[in-house]
Amino acid sequence: MQLTLTQRRALVTGASQGLGLAMSLRFAEAGADLALVARRADVLEHAREQVMARARGGARVVAIAGDVSTAEGCAAIAAAADEALGGVDVLVNNAGSSCTGPFESHDDEVWQQDIDLKLFAAVRLCRAFMPGMRERRWGRVINVLNTFAKAPAAGTAPTSVTRAAGMALTKALSAEYAQHNVLVNALLVGLIESDQWVRRAAREGRSLESLQTELARRIPLGRIGTAEEFANMACLLASDQGGYITGTAINVDGGMCAVV
């Protein structure tokens, strides 16, 4: 099955590296026009160059440096994307970091920062772009979450709480906008290859291979996933070929999460 996003306009937050960059590359290969969003302009420009090299059929790729954790930042990003692309058909809410640790170590400020970055960013960007999707009767929203949204573990707050809220937002919006052919889904990340494992291996003074071997023991498939595999699922949800999928929270985790 060949997935195509020709004549679709996609905006991906957290697009400068990791899963955000992988999804942007896959969307570009499928022919989408792209707005790449991240805070660091220099890293974002490097990502834009990589995506441009993979873009199919003269697709446009623009970089928008901005902070999605504030209302002002979201408004500026939405305005820039509308000006550059003329609208957004596919919104990928991917920006976020993993804020974990002992519950008593997190004060109100830490909680508020996590809520602003992971929940309110999605709320604000959906509010900005979903009216246009509704009017055009075609739209896709993909909320990138974590399997802790379904199966929290000790020491995973506030991340597990904000991710669970993101899953509830996904379901609520999917029910409201299905009648307008605007599909809303969530992808829940398990253990995926990324720079965070390289950094952790360095901190622990061990090889990346030994760390990944240890982590893989927790996964039924026996290996860590790749960013490309995650991006392929996102591309399906963003495409016409995924046109009967909405309101779902799909684990991309090799079977690790105990909750389906």
C-alpha positions, 0 to 999 in steps of 0.5 A: 500500500502506497501512502500519499499526502499529496496536496495536504499541508501538515504541521509537526511540533517538536520537529527538529529531532527524534520522532518529530523529524522522523514523521516529517521526513515520512510525510515529505516522502508522501508528498505533503507540504510541511511546517516544522515547529520547534524552539531552537531555530538553528537545529530546526533549520538543519532539520528543514534541510534534511526534510527538503532533501526528501520532499516529493514533487516540489512540496514546500517545507518551512521552519517556524521557530516558536514555543508551544507552551504559551498561548502567545507562542501557539498563536504566532505559530498558527499565524505563521503556518497559515501565512506560509501554507494557507492552512493546515490539514494535518496537525501532529502534536508531538512537542514534549519531554518526559517529566518523571521522578518522585511525586513529592519532588514536583512542585506546582510550577513543574506540574504547570509547565508539564500541563502547558507543554503537553496538554494546553499546547495541543488544545490551543493548536487544535483550536487554531486549526480545526475550524479550517479542517471542519470547513474543508471537511477533511482533517487529521489530528495526531496526538503523540503520547506515551504508554504511561497514559494507559499504564502509569508506573511509579515515578511517572507523574506528572507525565503519565497524568498529562498524557492521560489527559491527552488521550481523553482530549483525543477521544472527546475531539474525535467524537465531536468532529467525526461528522465533519470528516476530521479524524483525531487519534493518538499514538502512544510511544513505547521504547523507540530508538532515540538520542535519549538512550545514547545520553543515558548510556554515556551517563551510565558509562556503558555501551549503547548496545548493552543498554538496548539489550537490557531494555529489550528484555521488557518487550515481547518483540525482543527489540527496541522500535525505530523512529521510522516504524513510528513514522509509518503509523503516523503517515497511515493515520494522516492519509486517506488510506487511514480514513476509517480510523478515529478516536483510537490510542494506538500503542507503538511499543512492540507489545510492551504495554499491558493495556491494549 
